[in-house]
């Protein structure tokens, strides 16, 4: 995790917000602990907490960290009744806080970490079965959102989504590849040769996992907001499902969040297997999951490539986020996992 420094003019931000909202008001800004992508700051304004989310100074690629696009998608999903933070304002003007950014509502609640559950959930082990159920049921709801007459249709390229994925991510990797990556080319060939013949098109979060949702501040487990839509597009919903399962507790999974063996992990008796959660999704949607091993291989392989971008930034000295230093080992683990599904 990392904390972003306050390296912009807070008064300028306050003036910009006053102009955008018609409500002049001072603001107080403090760094927030963030993840591996854009920087975030907590802002107090007119007695309410907000979050400023800005793009990093150095993007991993030309398509990553497009925060104004992300804000537009959140506005669309909010209008459809899906649980997302409210966007107050957005701009691609880099002169306000240093890079393009948007301001969204601060959602009270807890976040699941690799180290364990929020205290409110940890203290109610009999309710832990709802964690996996909520994760899947919310994904089902997202995939049911109508996208065709929204900005997401304009911002996405849905036709031919699945066939172009392997070449797209290999091209992305080529832009920052700095070391040998065992299995990345072999898995890419297998993915090309074994791609499913057909796929549905839905809203696809692109980074849906247990720590990209905010849980209600008290038990029973209930998702009050989904966050981090920077990779959202129109695509194959089974990619989202496989992606979420990368982070679900399973023996030997280095990426598992709140594993039953952790001090504040999910209760063992109420922690579903990945297979059980995948079946819950299949039952709710009626989708054919006979090719799901392809999606599992693809998602682990893709995540390895995404993480390698941040690790390459660290190697080049372009990232000040200490989390990125650890990504190299994670990439190697993910490629082993992808090979296990594919080869």
DRENDO-1510 file (C-alpha; in Angstrom, 1 decimal, always signed):
<recs>
REC; n; res; u; v; w
REC; 1; UNK; +0.0; +0.0; +0.0 .
REC; 2; UNK; +1.2; +3.5; -0.5 .
REC; 3; UNK; +0.4; +7.1; +0.5 .
REC; 4; UNK; +0.4; +9.9; -2.0 .
REC; 5; UNK; +2.0; +13.2; -1.0 .
REC; 6; UNK; +0.1; +16.5; -1.2 .
REC; 7; UNK; +2.1; +18.0; -4.0 .
REC; 8; UNK; -0.6; +20.3; -5.5 .
REC; 9; UNK; -2.2; +23.6; -4.6 .
REC; 10; UNK; -5.2; +22.8; -2.4 .
REC; 11; UNK; -6.6; +26.4; -2.8 .
REC; 12; UNK; -6.5; +25.9; -6.6 .
REC; 13; UNK; -8.5; +22.7; -6.2 .
REC; 14; UNK; -11.0; +24.5; -3.9 .
REC; 15; UNK; -11.5; +27.3; -6.4 .
REC; 16; UNK; -12.0; +24.8; -9.3 .
REC; 17; UNK; -14.6; +22.9; -7.3 .
REC; 18; UNK; -16.4; +26.1; -6.4 .
REC; 19; UNK; -16.5; +27.0; -10.1 .
REC; 20; UNK; -17.8; +23.5; -11.0 .
REC; 21; UNK; -20.4; +23.1; -8.3 .
REC; 22; UNK; -21.4; +26.8; -7.7 .
REC; 23; UNK; -20.6; +26.3; -4.0 .
REC; 24; UNK; -17.5; +28.2; -2.8 .
REC; 25; UNK; -16.0; +26.3; +0.1 .
REC; 26; UNK; -12.5; +25.7; +1.6 .
REC; 27; UNK; -11.2; +22.1; +1.4 .
REC; 28; UNK; -8.9; +20.1; +3.6 .
REC; 29; UNK; -6.9; +17.3; +1.9 .
REC; 30; UNK; -5.0; +14.4; +3.4 .
REC; 31; UNK; -3.3; +11.4; +1.7 .
REC; 32; UNK; -5.1; +8.1; +1.6 .
REC; 33; UNK; -3.6; +4.6; +1.5 .
REC; 34; UNK; -4.1; +3.4; -2.0 .
REC; 35; UNK; -3.5; +0.3; -4.1 .
REC; 36; UNK; -1.3; -0.3; -7.1 .
REC; 37; UNK; -2.8; +2.2; -9.6 .
REC; 38; UNK; -4.0; +5.8; -9.2 .
REC; 39; UNK; -3.4; +8.0; -6.2 .
REC; 40; UNK; -6.2; +9.0; -3.8 .
REC; 41; UNK; -6.7; +11.7; -1.3 .
REC; 42; UNK; -9.4; +12.3; +1.3 .
REC; 43; UNK; -11.0; +15.7; +1.1 .
REC; 44; UNK; -13.3; +17.4; +3.6 .
REC; 45; UNK; -15.6; +19.9; +2.0 .
REC; 46; UNK; -18.9; +21.5; +3.4 .
REC; 47; UNK; -18.9; +19.0; +6.2 .
REC; 48; UNK; -18.7; +15.9; +3.9 .
REC; 49; UNK; -15.9; +13.6; +3.1 .
REC; 50; UNK; -14.9; +13.1; -0.5 .
REC; 51; UNK; -12.1; +11.2; -2.4 .
REC; 52; UNK; -9.9; +12.8; -5.0 .
REC; 53; UNK; -8.7; +10.1; -7.4 .
REC; 54; UNK; -6.0; +11.2; -9.9 .
REC; 55; UNK; -4.0; +9.5; -12.5 .
REC; 56; UNK; -0.3; +8.7; -11.7 .
REC; 57; UNK; +2.3; +11.0; -13.2 .
REC; 58; UNK; +3.7; +8.1; -15.2 .
REC; 59; UNK; +1.1; +5.7; -16.7 .
REC; 60; UNK; +1.9; +2.0; -17.3 .
REC; 61; UNK; +0.5; +2.3; -20.8 .
REC; 62; UNK; -1.4; +4.7; -23.1 .
REC; 63; UNK; -4.7; +3.0; -22.1 .
REC; 64; UNK; -4.2; +2.7; -18.4 .
REC; 65; UNK; -5.3; +5.2; -15.7 .
REC; 66; UNK; -7.8; +7.1; -17.8 .
REC; 67; UNK; -9.6; +8.5; -14.7 .
REC; 68; UNK; -12.1; +10.7; -16.6 .
REC; 69; UNK; -13.2; +7.7; -18.5 .
REC; 70; UNK; -13.6; +5.9; -15.2 .
REC; 71; UNK; -15.7; +8.7; -13.8 .
REC; 72; UNK; -18.0; +8.6; -16.7 .
REC; 73; UNK; -18.5; +4.9; -16.3 .
REC; 74; UNK; -19.3; +5.3; -12.6 .
REC; 75; UNK; -21.9; +8.0; -13.5 .
REC; 76; UNK; -23.5; +5.6; -15.9 .
REC; 77; UNK; -23.6; +2.7; -13.5 .
REC; 78; UNK; -24.9; +5.0; -10.7 .
REC; 79; UNK; -27.7; +6.1; -13.0 .
REC; 80; UNK; -28.6; +2.4; -13.5 .
REC; 81; UNK; -28.9; +1.8; -9.8 .
REC; 82; UNK; -25.6; -0.1; -9.4 .
REC; 83; UNK; -23.8; +0.7; -6.1 .
REC; 84; UNK; -20.9; +3.0; -6.9 .
REC; 85; UNK; -19.6; +6.3; -5.3 .
REC; 86; UNK; -21.2; +9.5; -6.5 .
REC; 87; UNK; -19.0; +11.5; -8.9 .
REC; 88; UNK; -19.0; +15.2; -7.9 .
REC; 89; UNK; -16.7; +16.5; -10.6 .
REC; 90; UNK; -14.1; +15.4; -13.2 .
REC; 91; UNK; -11.6; +16.9; -15.5 .
REC; 92; UNK; -8.7; +16.0; -17.8 .
REC; 93; UNK; -7.0; +19.3; -17.0 .
REC; 94; UNK; -3.6; +18.4; -15.5 .
REC; 95; UNK; -3.0; +21.9; -14.1 .
REC; 96; UNK; -5.3; +21.5; -11.1 .
REC; 97; UNK; -3.7; +18.6; -9.1 .
REC; 98; UNK; -1.0; +17.6; -11.5 .
REC; 99; UNK; -2.8; +15.0; -13.6 .
REC; 100; UNK; -6.4; +14.4; -14.7 .
REC; 101; UNK; -8.7; +13.5; -11.8 .
REC; 102; UNK; -12.2; +13.2; -10.4 .
REC; 103; UNK; -13.9; +13.7; -7.1 .
REC; 104; UNK; -16.2; +11.1; -5.7 .
REC; 105; UNK; -18.1; +10.5; -2.5 .
REC; 106; UNK; -16.4; +8.8; +0.4 .
REC; 107; UNK; -18.3; +5.6; +1.2 .
REC; 108; UNK; -18.3; +4.5; +4.8 .
REC; 109; UNK; -17.5; +0.8; +5.3 .
REC; 110; UNK; -14.8; -1.8; +5.4 .
REC; 111; UNK; -12.4; -3.4; +2.9 .
REC; 112; UNK; -11.2; -6.9; +2.9 .
REC; 113; UNK; -7.4; -7.2; +2.8 .
REC; 114; UNK; -5.0; -10.1; +2.4 .
REC; 115; UNK; -4.4; -9.9; +6.2 .
REC; 116; UNK; -8.1; -10.4; +6.9 .
REC; 117; UNK; -11.6; -9.1; +7.3 .
REC; 118; UNK; -12.8; -5.8; +8.7 .
REC; 119; UNK; -13.4; -6.1; +12.4 .
REC; 120; UNK; -17.2; -5.9; +12.1 .
REC; 121; UNK; -17.2; -8.9; +9.8 .
REC; 122; UNK; -14.4; -10.8; +11.6 .
REC; 123; UNK; -16.5; -10.8; +14.8 .
REC; 124; UNK; -19.5; -12.5; +13.1 .
REC; 125; UNK; -18.1; -15.8; +11.8 .
REC; 126; UNK; -21.5; -17.4; +11.3 .
REC; 127; UNK; -22.3; -14.7; +8.7 .
REC; 128; UNK; -19.2; -15.3; +6.6 .
REC; 129; UNK; -21.0; -17.4; +4.0 .
REC; 130; UNK; -22.6; -14.2; +2.8 .
REC; 131; UNK; -19.2; -12.8; +1.8 .
REC; 132; UNK; -18.8; -15.1; -1.2 .
REC; 133; UNK; -22.5; -14.9; -2.0 .
REC; 134; UNK; -22.5; -11.1; -2.0 .
REC; 135; UNK; -19.4; -11.1; -4.2 .
REC; 136; UNK; -21.0; -13.3; -6.8 .
REC; 137; UNK; -24.5; -11.8; -6.6 .
REC; 138; UNK; -23.1; -8.2; -7.1 .
REC; 139; UNK; -21.2; -9.4; -10.1 .
REC; 140; UNK; -24.4; -11.0; -11.5 .
REC; 141; UNK; -26.1; -7.6; -11.1 .
REC; 142; UNK; -23.3; -5.8; -12.8 .
REC; 143; UNK; -23.3; -8.1; -15.8 .
REC; 144; UNK; -27.1; -7.5; -16.1 .
REC; 145; UNK; -26.7; -3.7; -16.5 .
REC; 146; UNK; -27.9; -2.6; -20.0 .
REC; 147; UNK; -24.9; -0.9; -21.7 .
REC; 148; UNK; -26.0; -0.4; -25.4 .
REC; 149; UNK; -27.5; +3.1; -25.1 .
REC; 150; UNK; -24.9; +4.4; -22.6 .
REC; 151; UNK; -21.5; +6.0; -22.7 .
REC; 152; UNK; -19.9; +2.6; -22.2 .
REC; 153; UNK; -20.9; +1.6; -25.8 .
REC; 154; UNK; -19.0; +4.7; -27.0 .
REC; 155; UNK; -16.0; +4.0; -24.7 .
REC; 156; UNK; -15.7; +0.3; -25.6 .
REC; 157; UNK; -15.0; -1.8; -28.6 .
REC; 158; UNK; -17.2; -4.8; -27.9 .
REC; 159; UNK; -17.2; -6.7; -31.2 .
REC; 160; UNK; -14.5; -9.3; -31.4 .
REC; 161; UNK; -13.5; -8.7; -27.8 .
REC; 162; UNK; -12.3; -12.1; -26.9 .
REC; 163; UNK; -10.4; -13.0; -30.1 .
REC; 164; UNK; -8.2; -9.9; -29.8 .
REC; 165; UNK; -7.3; -10.2; -26.1 .
REC; 166; UNK; -4.2; -12.3; -26.4 .
REC; 167; UNK; -2.5; -10.1; -29.0 .
REC; 168; UNK; -3.6; -6.9; -27.2 .
REC; 169; UNK; -2.0; -8.0; -23.9 .
REC; 170; UNK; +1.1; -9.3; -25.6 .
REC; 171; UNK; +1.5; -5.9; -27.3 .
REC; 172; UNK; +1.0; -4.2; -24.0 .
REC; 173; UNK; +3.7; -6.4; -22.4 .
REC; 174; UNK; +6.1; -5.6; -25.3 .
REC; 175; UNK; +6.0; -1.9; -24.3 .
REC; 176; UNK; +7.6; -2.6; -21.0 .
REC; 177; UNK; +9.1; -6.1; -21.0 .
REC; 178; UNK; +12.5; -6.0; -19.3 .
REC; 179; UNK; +13.1; -9.7; -18.2 .
REC; 180; UNK; +12.4; -13.3; -19.1 .
REC; 181; UNK; +8.9; -14.4; -18.1 .
REC; 182; UNK; +8.7; -18.2; -17.9 .
REC; 183; UNK; +5.5; -19.4; -19.6 .
REC; 184; UNK; +4.1; -16.1; -20.9 .
REC; 185; UNK; +4.6; -16.9; -24.6 .
REC; 186; UNK; +3.6; -20.6; -24.2 .
REC; 187; UNK; +0.3; -19.7; -22.5 .
REC; 188; UNK; -0.4; -17.0; -25.1 .
REC; 189; UNK; -0.1; -19.6; -27.9 .
REC; 190; UNK; -2.4; -22.0; -26.0 .
REC; 191; UNK; -5.0; -19.2; -25.4 .
REC; 192; UNK; -5.0; -18.4; -29.1 .
REC; 193; UNK; -5.5; -22.0; -30.1 .
REC; 194; UNK; -8.2; -22.8; -27.6 .
REC; 195; UNK; -10.3; -19.6; -27.4 .
REC; 196; UNK; -14.0; -20.3; -26.8 .
REC; 197; UNK; -16.0; -20.1; -30.0 .
REC; 198; UNK; -18.6; -17.7; -28.7 .
REC; 199; UNK; -19.0; -15.4; -25.7 .
REC; 200; UNK; -21.6; -13.0; -24.2 .
REC; 201; UNK; -21.0; -9.3; -24.1 .
REC; 202; UNK; -21.8; -7.4; -20.9 .
REC; 203; UNK; -20.5; -4.6; -18.7 .
REC; 204; UNK; -17.1; -6.1; -17.6 .
REC; 205; UNK; -15.5; -4.5; -14.5 .
REC; 206; UNK; -12.0; -5.6; -15.5 .
REC; 207; UNK; -10.7; -5.8; -11.9 .
REC; 208; UNK; -13.5; -7.3; -9.9 .
REC; 209; UNK; -12.2; -8.8; -6.7 .
REC; 210; UNK; -12.9; -9.0; -3.0 .
REC; 211; UNK; -10.9; -5.9; -2.1 .
REC; 212; UNK; -12.5; -3.7; -4.8 .
REC; 213; UNK; -15.8; -3.7; -3.0 .
REC; 214; UNK; -16.8; -1.8; +0.1 .
REC; 215; UNK; -18.6; -3.7; +2.8 .
REC; 216; UNK; -21.3; -2.3; +5.1 .
REC; 217; UNK; -19.8; -1.2; +8.5 .
REC; 218; UNK; -21.7; -3.8; +10.4 .
REC; 219; UNK; -22.6; -7.5; +9.9 .
REC; 220; UNK; -24.1; -9.3; +8.1 .
REC; 221; UNK; -21.8; -8.9; +5.1 .
REC; 222; UNK; -23.3; -6.6; +2.5 .
REC; 223; UNK; -21.6; -4.8; -0.4 .
REC; 224; UNK; -22.5; -1.1; -0.3 .
REC; 225; UNK; -20.2; +0.0; -3.2 .
REC; 226; UNK; -18.0; -1.3; -5.9 .
REC; 227; UNK; -14.9; +0.7; -6.8 .
REC; 228; UNK; -12.0; +0.9; -9.3 .
REC; 229; UNK; -13.5; +1.0; -12.7 .
REC; 230; UNK; -10.4; +2.0; -14.6 .
REC; 231; UNK; -10.4; -1.2; -16.7 .
REC; 232; UNK; -14.1; -1.4; -17.2 .
REC; 233; UNK; -15.3; -2.1; -20.7 .
REC; 234; UNK; -17.9; -4.2; -22.6 .
REC; 235; UNK; -16.5; -7.7; -22.8 .
REC; 236; UNK; -16.9; -11.3; -21.7 .
REC; 237; UNK; -18.4; -11.6; -18.3 .
REC; 238; UNK; -16.6; -14.9; -17.5 .
REC; 239; UNK; -13.3; -13.0; -17.5 .
REC; 240; UNK; -14.6; -11.1; -14.5 .
REC; 241; UNK; -15.7; -14.3; -12.8 .
REC; 242; UNK; -12.3; -16.0; -13.3 .
REC; 243; UNK; -10.5; -12.8; -12.2 .
REC; 244; UNK; -12.5; -12.7; -8.9 .
REC; 245; UNK; -11.6; -16.3; -8.2 .
REC; 246; UNK; -7.9; -15.5; -8.4 .
REC; 247; UNK; -8.2; -13.7; -5.1 .
REC; 248; UNK; -10.6; -16.1; -3.4 .
REC; 249; UNK; -9.2; -18.3; -0.6 .
REC; 250; UNK; -7.8; -21.6; -1.9 .
REC; 251; UNK; -4.9; -23.8; -0.7 .
REC; 252; UNK; -1.6; -22.6; -2.1 .
REC; 253; UNK; -3.0; -19.3; -3.5 .
REC; 254; UNK; -0.6; -16.5; -2.7 .
REC; 255; UNK; -3.1; -13.9; -3.8 .
REC; 256; UNK; -5.9; -15.0; -1.5 .
REC; 257; UNK; -7.6; -12.4; +0.6 .
REC; 258; UNK; -8.8; -13.2; +4.2 .
REC; 259; UNK; -7.8; -16.8; +4.0 .
REC; 260; UNK; -9.3; -19.0; +6.8 .
REC; 261; UNK; -5.8; -19.5; +8.2 .
REC; 262; UNK; -5.3; -15.8; +8.7 .
REC; 263; UNK; -5.9; -14.2; +12.1 .
REC; 264; UNK; -9.0; -12.4; +10.8 .
REC; 265; UNK; -9.8; -14.7; +7.9 .
REC; 266; UNK; -13.1; -16.1; +6.7 .
REC; 267; UNK; -14.4; -18.8; +8.9 .
REC; 268; UNK; -13.4; -22.2; +7.5 .
REC; 269; UNK; -16.9; -23.7; +7.9 .
REC; 270; UNK; -18.4; -20.8; +5.9 .
REC; 271; UNK; -15.8; -20.3; +3.2 .
REC; 272; UNK; -17.0; -21.6; +0.0 .
REC; 273; UNK; -14.7; -23.2; -2.6 .
REC; 274; UNK; -14.1; -21.3; -5.8 .
REC; 275; UNK; -16.0; -24.1; -7.6 .
REC; 276; UNK; -19.1; -23.5; -5.4 .
REC; 277; UNK; -19.0; -19.7; -6.1 .
REC; 278; UNK; -18.6; -20.3; -9.8 .
REC; 279; UNK; -21.6; -22.6; -9.7 .
REC; 280; UNK; -23.6; -20.0; -7.9 .
REC; 281; UNK; -22.9; -17.6; -10.8 .
REC; 282; UNK; -23.8; -20.2; -13.4 .
REC; 283; UNK; -27.1; -20.9; -11.6 .
REC; 284; UNK; -28.0; -17.2; -11.4 .
REC; 285; UNK; -27.1; -16.4; -15.1 .
REC; 286; UNK; -27.7; -19.6; -16.9 .
REC; 287; UNK; -24.3; -19.1; -18.7 .
REC; 288; UNK; -22.4; -22.1; -20.0 .
REC; 289; UNK; -19.1; -22.5; -18.1 .
REC; 290; UNK; -17.8; -25.6; -19.8 .
REC; 291; UNK; -14.8; -23.6; -21.1 .
REC; 292; UNK; -14.1; -21.9; -17.8 .
REC; 293; UNK; -10.6; -23.3; -17.5 .
REC; 294; UNK; -9.7; -21.1; -20.5 .
REC; 295; UNK; -10.9; -18.1; -18.6 .
REC; 296; UNK; -8.9; -19.1; -15.5 .
REC; 297; UNK; -5.7; -19.5; -17.6 .
REC; 298; UNK; -6.4; -16.2; -19.4 .
REC; 299; UNK; -7.1; -14.2; -16.2 .
REC; 300; UNK; -4.0; -15.4; -14.4 .
REC; 301; UNK; -1.9; -14.7; -17.5 .
REC; 302; UNK; -3.4; -11.3; -18.0 .
REC; 303; UNK; -3.0; -10.3; -14.3 .
REC; 304; UNK; +0.7; -11.3; -14.6 .
REC; 305; UNK; +1.1; -8.9; -17.6 .
REC; 306; UNK; -0.8; -6.1; -15.8 .
REC; 307; UNK; +1.4; -6.5; -12.7 .
REC; 308; UNK; +4.6; -6.7; -14.7 .
REC; 309; UNK; +3.8; -3.2; -16.0 .
REC; 310; UNK; +4.0; -1.8; -12.5 .
REC; 311; UNK; +7.0; -4.0; -11.6 .
REC; 312; UNK; +8.8; -2.6; -14.7 .
REC; 313; UNK; +8.0; +0.9; -13.5 .
REC; 314; UNK; +9.7; +0.1; -10.3 .
REC; 315; UNK; +12.7; -1.4; -12.1 .
REC; 316; UNK; +13.0; +1.8; -14.1 .
REC; 317; UNK; +12.8; +4.0; -11.1 .
REC; 318; UNK; +9.6; +5.5; -12.2 .
REC; 319; UNK; +7.4; +4.3; -9.3 .
REC; 320; UNK; +7.6; +5.4; -5.7 .
REC; 321; UNK; +5.0; +2.8; -4.6 .
REC; 322; UNK; +6.8; +0.1; -2.5 .
REC; 323; UNK; +4.0; -2.3; -3.4 .
REC; 324; UNK; +5.3; -2.5; -6.9 .
REC; 325; UNK; +8.7; -3.9; -5.7 .
REC; 326; UNK; +6.9; -7.1; -4.6 .
REC; 327; UNK; +5.0; -7.6; -7.9 .
REC; 328; UNK; +7.9; -9.5; -9.6 .
REC; 329; UNK; +7.4; -12.6; -7.4 .
REC; 330; UNK; +3.7; -12.3; -7.9 .
REC; 331; UNK; +4.0; -12.3; -11.7 .
REC; 332; UNK; +6.0; -15.5; -11.6 .
REC; 333; UNK; +3.4; -17.2; -9.4 .
REC; 334; UNK; +0.6; -16.1; -11.7 .
REC; 335; UNK; +2.3; -17.5; -14.8 .
REC; 336; UNK; +2.8; -20.8; -13.0 .
REC; 337; UNK; -0.9; -20.8; -12.2 .
REC; 338; UNK; -1.9; -20.0; -15.8 .
REC; 339; UNK; +0.3; -22.8; -17.1 .
REC; 340; UNK; -1.5; -25.2; -14.7 .
REC; 341; UNK; -4.8; -24.3; -16.3 .
REC; 342; UNK; -3.5; -24.2; -19.8 .
REC; 343; UNK; -0.7; -26.6; -20.5 .
</recs>
